[in-house]
């Protein structure tokens, strides 16, 4: 695929260097900015660049995580987990979130 005005369309994926383990309260934007600066070829950003950040790292920075050892799964969660190869405590937590909304 190409565009006559700009040439070939391309997609480039760059993993950022230096993002540490994220903890509750960490400034995720600052960590990403530091990692962009430390990664050769990542800067300058262009207006059409897209940064992808996983929900997991956002949740960790927000302190939004669950202690699975404190969850006692119901039989329905255990059955679902066994069928789909999941942790029954995660399934129970997910079921609880859906019914609470």
N, C-alpha and C positions, 0 to 999 in steps of 0.2 A: 504494500500500500504506500502511496506517496501523494504528496501535494505539490503541484507544479510551482507554487510560490515559495514553499519552504523546503522542499526536498523530501526524502524518505521520512516516514513517521517511525519513531523508535520509542522503545520503553527501556528504561534503565532502572535497575533496583540497586540501591546502595545500603548496606547494613552500616549503621553508625557505630563508631568506635567509642569505647569508654563510658557506656551507660552502666552505672553500678547497680547493685541490688537496691531496689526502691523500697522505702519504708514509709509508714504513715507520717504525713506532714511534709514530706519532701517536696521541693519545688520542681515539679516535673518539667515545666517549661524551661527552667534554668538548666536542668540536667540535659534536656534535648538540645538546647542552644550550645552548651559546652561540648556535647558530642558532635554536633554539626561542625563546630570549629576545629575539633580534633580529627575529623575524618577527611582525608585527602579527597578533593574533587567534589565535596558536598556543597561548598559555598563558592560563589554566591547562589542563593536560591533564585529561581526564576518565577515569574508570575504564574506560570502553569505547572509548577512543581506541586506534588502532593506528598505530605508527610503522613505516614500511617503509624498509629500508635495502638497497641492492643488494649482491650478493655481491662485485661488483667493488671497491667502496669498502672492504669488510671485508678482502678479500684484499690490497689495497694497504696498509692500515694494518698488517696482519700481516706484510707483506714477502713475501707468497706470489705472486710473479709470475715469468715465464719470459722469458729473452732469446731471442726467436724467431730471431735471426740465427745462433744457435749450433745450430739444429736442421736436420738434413738429412733431408727427408721421403723415405720409401720409395715405390716406384711405386704401391702400393695407396693410400697417402695422397694422392698426386698425382691419381690417378684419381677418388677420392672427392671431393676438393676441386673438381676440374673439373666434376664432375656437379652438385654442390650450390652452386657459387659461393663457396667458402670458401678461406681461405689454407691451402695444403698443410702449412705448418709447424705451424699450429694443429691441424690434423687429425692429424698425426703425433704431436704431443704428447698429444693426447687418446687416440689409439690406444695409445700407450705406457703411459699411466696405467691404462687398462682392463686391459691384459695383465699389468701389474705387481700388480694387486690379487688 
